[in-house]
Amino acid sequence: MALEELRKKVLYQNSIEIWIGISTEKKLDWVDTDNYKKFIAFLLKNELKMKQMSICFDESDTASYGGHSKKVFANKLAAINEETSFCYSIKLNDSAIELIRKFNL
């Protein structure tokens, strides 16, 4: 599963990488910013402990997944500038992964 693979890399992960992971598991289009905003709104509503953070994929123009650019996606989110478009740091413990997997569109 994609979320366990992320947790093996680091315990704290950014919400964009987590979004890509859960989108992979659920076969969702991760490049849709509206769906990302719905995902973050779900996490906020369910009071998952998250800390807003800055993220920059600009140092690597090759940062992509599934043929789509993480840099372009992050820049689109930054231009929206709403609570649900921010990037967050999330601790990928068992309870967080369980909640994240409950997200549905």
Secondary structure as UniProt FT lines:
FT   HELIX           2..9
FT   STRAND          12..14
FT   HELIX           15..26
FT   TURN            30..31
FT   HELIX           33..45
FT   TURN            46..47
FT   STRAND          50..53
FT   TURN            58..59
FT   TURN            61..62
FT   STRAND          64..65
FT   TURN            66..67
FT   STRAND          68..69
FT   HELIX           70..80
FT   HELIX           83..85
FT   STRAND          87..91
FT   HELIX           94..101
//
